[in-house]
Amino acid sequence: MKIHILGSGTCVPNVRRGSSGYALELAKSKILLDCGSGTTWKLGKVGVDYLSVDHIFITHFHPDHTADLVPFLFATKYPHPDRFRDKPLYLWGPKGFTEFYLSLKAVYGDWIAPDKLIVKEVNAKPMRIDDFVLTTGDTYHTYNSIAYRIESGGKSVVYSGDTGYTESLIDLAKDADLLVIECSFPDELKFKTHLTPTEVGRIASASGARKIVLTHLYSDCDEIDVVSQIREYVDADVILAEDLMQICM
């Protein structure tokens, strides 16, 4: 299992960090977790062919997590005889995702409706998909936001998406090999629907996740040592995400 950090930032422009996007390479499947602005072209930077992606999983509908869905789908329509998609592409999201996609299609029409496109909404029950098992959990961000857990080849990765403190994320991340978790603001700038270092530390400690990757970082968190703050709570590897970083498990 290999994960590429395509975007470790937020909605605020930052020369160091792009909007949310993560590529996960499994033995057989290639997966995108969220698809913020810049995700599509950064795939090439990390050596993942956009035409090889099998699944895109969206955590919620905010633009910094979905803005590159249109460019990605439009790119798959490129009519070159040597560069074309010949396998299904699955788009997954929380409750309301089908309506969200149809709203985009109402604007762009068939330009974002490639052949063999399958749009689905996930449920909370574990699902066997290709060579992995998918489980989701509700998060505290929007009315329908979710986090994802993917298990394959004896390894597990959990991606929080955007969230405030919630016990459901602790449950989802229980004993995970890798927890990719947002760490948006310092403790003194607390927002209810985003996490601070102290809250990340509490979640990481309670879940028992073996490796923690901190992401969705506003510039305020780049000005403090968030890694050291979280290491006070856990005896685990804590990593500050950077765009184009690769993590192998």
C-alpha angles and dihedrals in degrees: 000000000000129000127196121201103221096169126013097172141075142241091297113091111250126172089216101044133040128201121286119300134134132181119209121195117199129177091276109358132070115204138187119208106203123339112228124169112304096019095118099054093040090061087072090051091061095041100256116133108224089218090061095061112116103182139022116198118196121199097195140339104260113129096243087063100039109026095105096052090092095049091044095051092042090053091056088061092063103130101216116140092223098039113052140122115249102170134066121278116209121206114196131185145147128280109316095026095120090055090046092054093045089053090056090046090052087062101038102027120196091346086087097036105086120183115276094020113157120190118198141171116222127226131208096258119098111259130198108224120175106304098346144060117233125205127173137197134193118255134201103247114080130005091267106022117137142185125223134224118194122189123189137149093004093305131104133203126187123198115196100196109197116333148143121228111306136162091220090069090052089053093047093049096047108146092343117168090223131020115191102194136173119247102181109161141016116260093259091057096052119172120189094229098046135057131247126203092263092052092046089052092052093049093045092048095047094046096049092221110174100217128025125202115192115213145152087065122180115207091259089069092050088061094060136051099256093164093061091047092055094044087065087070103039142045092214140101109277118195131185108225120236127186112269092016115147125210122190126197 
